[in-house]
Amino acid sequence: MKVWAKVMQGDKLVKDMIFEGDYSLKMSDYQSMLQEIAYRLDIATPISLESHLKHFERFNRTKYLPRDFVEDVDFSSLILERVLEEKKKPNQFYI
């Protein structure tokens, strides 16, 4: 799965990264992925609820606000967005 993680301050992008890993959409895998993303972005790991996972599954996007973190954070949101890759179609030739 490929995920674009964005740390936002209001409408301004503060940090971002593309994360790629072999994770499924089970809560344990999702939590492991979230911990790895937070570690690489050098931010605290948010508390992830079932609703965050459901939102990610359904809309390919989820958002964490400062209230989702145990520690104080200096940004307004952490957004995880799944990068959907289109399957390449073979070249078609018409005569």
N, C-alpha and C positions, 0 to 999 in steps of 0.2 A: 504494500500500500504506500502511496506517495501522498504526503501531507504538507501543505504550506502553512507554517506557523507564523503568525504576525503579532508582535507586541505593539499596541497602539496607545498613543496619548492624545485623546480626543480623536481628531480625524487624521493625525499625523502618524506615519509609520516610523516607529523607533528602532525596532529590530525585526528581522525576519530570517527565515531559513526554510529550505525544502528538506523534509525528512523522508527517507525511504527505508522501509523495513518489512519483514515478513510477519505482519500482525493480522489477526482476524478481528472481527467485530464482536468478540466476547469481552465482557467487562474486565477480566484479568489481563488480557492482551492490550486492551485499550488503555488501562491504567499504566501498564509497563511502557507503552508507547508515549504516553503523556509525561511520565517521569523522565524518560530519555530526552524528550523535546525540551522540557524545562531545564534539565541539566545542561544541555548544549546551548540554550539561550541564556544561561546563568541567571535564572529567576527561580522563585519558589514554586513548588509543585502545588497546583490547586486541588481542592477537594472535588472529586468527580462524582457526580450523582448519576443514577440511571437515566435521568432526563437528558443529561448531556450526551450520553451515548445514543439514546433514541433520536435526538435531534441530529446528531452526526450521521446516523444511519439514513434517516429520512431525507435530510436536506443537504448532506455532504458538507455540513458546516456546523460549528458550535462555537459559543462565545463564553468566556469566563470573565467575570467582573471582579473587582477588588474584594467583594464580600465572599467570593469563592476561595479565597486564600486565607490561611491561618495567620501568616505573617503579613505585615504591612508591605504594600507594593507601591512603586512610584510610577505606575502606568494606569490607564483607564480600562484596558481590556486585553485579553489574550484570545486570539481567534485562530481556530484550527479549521482549515478548509481542505477537503480531499481533492487531489488533482486527478481528474478523470482523463485518462488517455484514450484517444480515439483509436480504434483498430485501423491500421492502414489497409486500404483497399488495393488490390493488385491493379496495375495499370491496365486500362482497357483500351483496346485499339478498335476503331471503327473503320470499316471499309466502305 
